[in-house]
């Protein structure tokens, strides 16, 4: 690294330390749950998430900019059951989705969102529109969410999946 680069990065670092922020602080939270694909349509064919059974476990970090707007980064490992060469049932992680998105509160504990999706195993990518309804059970924030993943890429036809996501926020 040359001297100009060091000076540039040092000045950026010190500017960040000494600049004043007049806005309210962001709030940080998170969530954990499970997502169950119900039906997928691709290339004129329909399949369901139960044969073989596939389930995902979304976990995310949310940075809330205001009461109505947030950025959310979610990671979703998917586990599927299948039969091995001997015919025995096995289960394995078959996908990891990196899922950043923007969320907008639309009132009455309803949230609309849209995520970008990057599937690390299949090489596919796309968007995931969602509609989320939050609830309080005691002091615990829980939610139910309908998601509609749309995927393209890796020399495959576009796919659309309907899924339901349940979880709790903290």
VEXGUTI-147867 format. One record per residue: x, y, z of N, C-alpha, C in turn; residue in one letter. Coordinates in steps of 0.001 Angstrom, whole numbers, plus 500000, padded with zeros to 6 digits. Example, Ala and Ser with C-alpha at 12.3 -4.5 7.8 and 13.67 -1.06 7.14 Angstrom:
// residues 2
  n.east  n.north    n.up  ca.east  ca.north   ca.up  c.east  c.north    c.up  type
  513190   494310  507800   512300    495500  507800  513200   496700  507800     a
  512850   497750  507080   513670    498940  507140  512900   500030  507870     s
END
This chain:
// residues 170
  n.east  n.north    n.up  ca.east  ca.north   ca.up  c.east  c.north    c.up  type
  500854   498828  500000   500000    500000  500000  500900   501236  500000     x
  500599   502193  499132   501448    503377  499062  500973   504447  500059     x
  501751   505494  500214   501480    506550  501190  500167   507261  500909     x
  499836   507508  499639   498575    508176  499303  497373   507348  499751     x
  497440   506055  499543   496338    505176  499960  496184   505177  501467     x
  497299   505112  502188   497259    505118  503654  496652   506422  504153     x
  497083   507555  503594   496526    508850  503998  495044   508950  503681     x
  494638   508454  502515   493229    508499  502131  492375   507700  503119     x
  492754   506446  503390   491971    505608  504296  491997   506149  505727     x
  493101   506704  506164   493192    507305  507496  492258   508507  507603     x
  492218   509346  506560   491328    510515  506610  489867   510091  506641     x
  489502   509053  505904   488128    508540  505940  487803   508030  507333     x
  488712   507293  507933   488513    506749  509272  488301   507865  510287     x
  489165   508880  510292   489029    509974  511246  487796   510830  510984     x
  487421   510995  509727   486197    511740  509412  484994   511031  510022     x
  484984   509709  509935   483886    508954  510536  483848   509076  512043     x
  485004   509104  512698   485052    509225  514153  484591   510599  514636     x
  484927   511640  513903   484697    512986  514402  483499   513704  513785     x
  482813   513079  512844   481637    513743  512283  480469   513589  513254     x
  479609   514608  513287   478457    514581  514176  477252   514135  513391     x
  476420   513360  514021   475212    512864  513400  474034   513531  514082     x
  473196   514208  513306   472053    514893  513885  470784   514062  513803     x
  470856   512880  513175   469677    512039  513064  469561   511140  514291     x
  468365   510601  514475   468145    509647  515560  468947   508375  515287     x
  469267   507660  516332   470032    506427  516190  469201   505357  515494     x
  469858   504543  514691   469219    503363  514120  469017   502356  515236     x
  468022   501488  515080   467864    500393  516033  468197   499091  515302     x
  468786   498181  516025   469200    496904  515454  468443   495793  516154     x
  467936   494871  515384   467230    493705  515908  467546   492508  515046     x
  466766   491483  515219   466988    490280  514429  465786   489376  514455     x
  465893   488284  513750   464816    487295  513748  465378   485908  513439     x
  464586   484905  513812   464903    483515  513528  463587   482788  513326     x
  463554   481817  512426   462322    481074  512199  462534   479912  511264     x
  461437   479503  510630   461519    478468  509611  460624   478861  508453     x
  461012   478440  507260   460239    478709  506056  459948   477377  505376     x
  458669   477192  505027   458249    475961  504380  457774   476257  502956     x
  458546   475834  501946   458048    475966  500572  456803   475096  500395     x
  455781   475654  499745   454542    474915  499555  454434   474361  498139     x
  454677   475216  497154   454545    474801  495763  455506   475614  494899     x
  456108   474964  493917   457010    475625  492969  456539   475324  491555     x
  456537   476368  490730   456202    476217  489314  457437   476611  488512     x
  457897   475675  487680   459059    475935  486829  458938   475103  485564     x
  459133   475763  484429   459148    475091  483130  457852   474307  482892     x
  456712   474871  483337   455416    474237  483121  455108   473087  484053     x
  456011   472796  484976   455781    471699  485920  455616   472240  487328     x
  454862   471510  488137   454582    471904  489520  455172   470859  490460     x
  455843   471337  491516   456346    470434  492553  456044   471050  493905     x
  456042   470215  494926   455789    470748  496261  457019   470588  497134     x
  457014   471259  498293   458153    471237  499200  458159   470058  500149     x
  457300   469053  499883   457171    467937  500806  457670   466614  500232     x
  457992   466580  498947   458469    465339  498337  459574   465650  497350     x
  460823   465660  497728   461337    465425  499086  461067   466634  499977     x
  460984   466368  501264   460700    467452  502204  461874   468420  502261     x
  461564   469707  502122   462566    470764  502174  462091   471816  503162     x
  462990   472285  504027   462643    473324  504990  463857   474246  505172     x
  463580   475528  505333   464647    476502  505534  464576   477110  506919     x
  465702   477629  507382   465794    478230  508710  466379   479643  508606     x
  465525   480618  508232   466007    481994  508068  466451   482600  509398     x
  467567   483305  509338   468033    484090  510483  468514   485412  509924     x
  468160   486505  510598   468486    487784  510011  468806   488858  511018     x
  469456   489886  510522   469776    491086  511296  469055   492241  510625     x
  468325   493022  511417   467525    494122  510902  468053   495436  511446     x
  468264   496390  510550   468616    497754  510947  467406   498616  510597     x
  466730   499074  511630   465527    499884  511441  465928   501352  511370     x
  465651   501987  510226   465967    503398  510025  464873   504298  510600     x
  463639   503826  510611   462512    504566  511167  461447   503542  511544     x
  460342   504007  512033   459268    503083  512415  458711   502351  511196     x
  458832   502965  510025   458234    502397  508811  459234   501803  507820     x
  460532   501929  508057   461505    501492  507054  462681   500782  507704     x
  463097   499655  507089   464232    498898  507627  464993   498198  506505     x
  466265   497937  506770   467109    497084  505946  467294   495789  506709     x
  467213   494662  506023   467298    493368  506678  468235   492475  505880     x
  469159   491825  506545   470059    490867  505909  469782   489499  506509     x
  469352   488598  505643   468921    487276  506081  469803   486212  505427     x
  470082   485173  506175   470776    483989  505667  469837   482808  505875     x
  469652   482006  504820   468665    480921  504907  469303   479603  504450     x
  469721   478761  505393   470136    477410  504995  468890   476543  504794     x
  468873   475766  503719   467773    474837  503439  468260   473414  503605     x
  467434   472598  504236   467723    471177  504443  466667   470389  503682     x
  467102   469381  502943   466184    468515  502198  466434   467065  502554     x
  465355   466297  502536   465488    464847  502688  465527   464236  501297     x
  466263   463190  501155   466335    462482  499872  466803   461063  500132     x
  466820   460271  499111   467289    458891  499244  468696   458796  498661     x
  469567   458059  499377   470924    457856  498862  470927   456681  497878     x
  472102   456297  497427   472225    455221  496427  471683   453889  496941     x
  471705   453683  498273   471197    452435  498858  469699   452485  499107     x
  469068   453625  498832   467630    453768  499068  467288   454228  500476     x
  468313   454521  501283   468065    454992  502647  467758   456485  502636     x
  466847   456908  503506   466499    458328  503611  467616   459061  504351     x
  468081   460146  503764   469099    460974  504402  468640   462427  504301     x
  469240   463279  505092   468954    464709  504980  470290   465440  504922     x
  470271   466589  504226   471501    467352  504058  471150   468797  503740     x
  472076   469695  504066   471923    471085  503650  472124   471104  502142     x
  471118   471588  501421   471246    471586  499963  471299   472982  499361     x
  471164   474033  500193   471196    475395  499671  471445   476377  500809     x
  472113   477474  500487   472243    478608  501400  471921   479851  500583     x
  470935   480603  501043   470530    481821  500347  471012   483029  501136     x
  471669   483940  500447   472016    485247  501005  470914   486177  500528     x
  470238   486845  501470   468927    487428  501219  468797   488851  501777     x
  469489   489854  501224   469311    491226  501717  468003   491818  501193     x
  467394   492701  502000   466146    493286  501530  465760   494553  502249     x
  464743   495208  501711   464161    496415  502292  462746   496110  502725     x
  462375   496648  503887   461056    496396  504475  460352   497720  504741     x
  459067   497776  504404   458268    498979  504640  457035   498618  505454     x
  456869   499256  506616   455661    499086  507409  454505   499765  506695     x
  453394   499037  506530   452242    499609  505836  451045   499763  506771     x
  451283   499617  508075   450235    499821  509067  449641   498533  509585     x
  449069   498628  510795   448379    497505  511426  449269   496270  511557     x
  450565   496486  511874   451570    495421  512030  451782   494607  510760     x
  451466   495208  509614   451742    494592  508317  452990   495228  507725     x
  453824   494407  507103   455043    494882  506461  455124   494280  505064     x
  455425   495135  504090   455730    494676  502736  457234   494749  502580     x
  457802   493777  501910   459239    493805  501673  459598   493179  500348     x
  460829   493407  499971   461372    492756  498790  462851   492493  499058     x
  463252   491277  498796   464636    490865  499023  465293   490484  497701     x
  466586   490712  497624   467386    490114  496571  467764   488724  497061     x
  467973   487806  496159   468297    486437  496570  469465   485914  495753     x
  470426   485359  496469   471597    484742  495846  471732   483332  496411     x
  471453   482330  495585   471529    480939  496018  472952   480434  495772     x
  473645   480098  496836   475066    479774  496724  475330   478404  496109     x
  474413   477446  496227   474648    476109  495668  474189   476009  494227     x
  472968   476474  493953   472399    476309  492609  472918   477353  491631     x
  473445   478460  492145   473913    479525  491282  472791   480398  490749     x
  471584   480224  491260   470449    481024  490795  470329   482285  491634     x
  469575   483222  491121   469394    484501  491805  468016   485034  491466     x
  467571   486064  492190   466267    486633  491897  465807   487575  492985     x
  464493   487643  493138   463879    488493  494153  462894   487667  494965     x
  462591   488165  496167   461604    487515  497017  460683   488584  497613     x
  459559   488871  496951   458575    489762  497571  457929   489057  498768     x
  457533   489838  499766   456959    489241  500971  455898   490159  501577     x
  454992   489535  502340   454014    490251  503145  454053   489628  504529     x
  454321   490440  505533   454588    489987  506904  453528   490559  507837     x
  453032   489733  508766   452100    490179  509808  452716   489848  511161     x
  452916   490899  511989   453511    490706  513303  452456   490565  514385     x
  452804   489847  515452   451929    489616  516599  452763   489692  517870     x
  452109   489957  518971   452747    489840  520286  452133   488655  521006     x
  452974   487752  521478   452535    486675  522356  453256   486916  523670     x
  452520   487440  524651   453154    487913  525877  454026   489098  525524     x
  455318   488983  525779   456267    490037  525419  457130   489656  524215     x
  456766   488553  523540   457560    488049  522427  456951   488471  521093     x
  457780   489052  520229   457353    489400  518875  457430   488161  517998     x
  456313   487771  517411   456281    486660  516469  455692   487172  515157     x
  455876   486403  514099   455333    486836  512817  455011   485648  511929     x
  454129   485900  510987   453825    484978  509898  454041   485772  508621     x
  454627   485119  507634   455014    485836  506427  454748   484964  505208     x
  454122   485548  504204   453958    484880  502917  455068   485380  502007     x
  455818   484467  501398   456906    484841  500494  456666   484203  499123     x
  457117   484913  498085   456949    484454  496713  458289   484548  495977     x
  459219   483613  496258   460529    483655  495600  460424   483457  494084     x
  461067   484356  493346   461182    484262  491893  462666   484122  491574     x
  463036   483061  490835   464453    482800  490574  464707   482613  489086     x
  465908   483024  488670   466383    482856  487293  467841   482421  487365     x
  468403   482151  486191   469841    481898  486126  470230   480449  486054     x
  471509   480255  485812   472158    478952  485713  471507   478076  484640     x
  471151   478741  483514   470609    478050  482346  469344   477255  482661     x
  468508   477796  483563   467225    477177  483886  466108   478189  483631     x
  464900   477681  483448   463736    478545  483282  463439   479261  484599     x
  462713   480375  484506   462297    481107  485696  461434   480199  486573     x
  461566   480335  487883   460734    479564  488808  460043   480522  489772     x
  458862   480120  490214   458098    480857  491225  457682   479865  492297     x
  457907   480238  493548   457571    479378  494675  456690   480155  495638     x
  455684   479511  496180   454890    480083  497269  455345   479381  498547     x
  455634   480182  499589   456123    479595  500843  455566   480404  502013     x
  455587   479800  503182   455154    480454  504413  456318   480435  505402     x
  456530   481556  506061   457658    481731  506980  457091   482134  508337     x
  457430   481407  509380   457043    481738  510756  458305   481975  511565     x
  458235   482909  512515   459414    483145  513327  459151   484103  514468     x
  460221   484452  515154   460129    485433  516231  461247   486459  516053     x
  460941   487664  516498   461913    488751  516392  462445   489124  517758     x
  463620   489689  517766   464223    490144  519026  464962   491426  518811     x
END
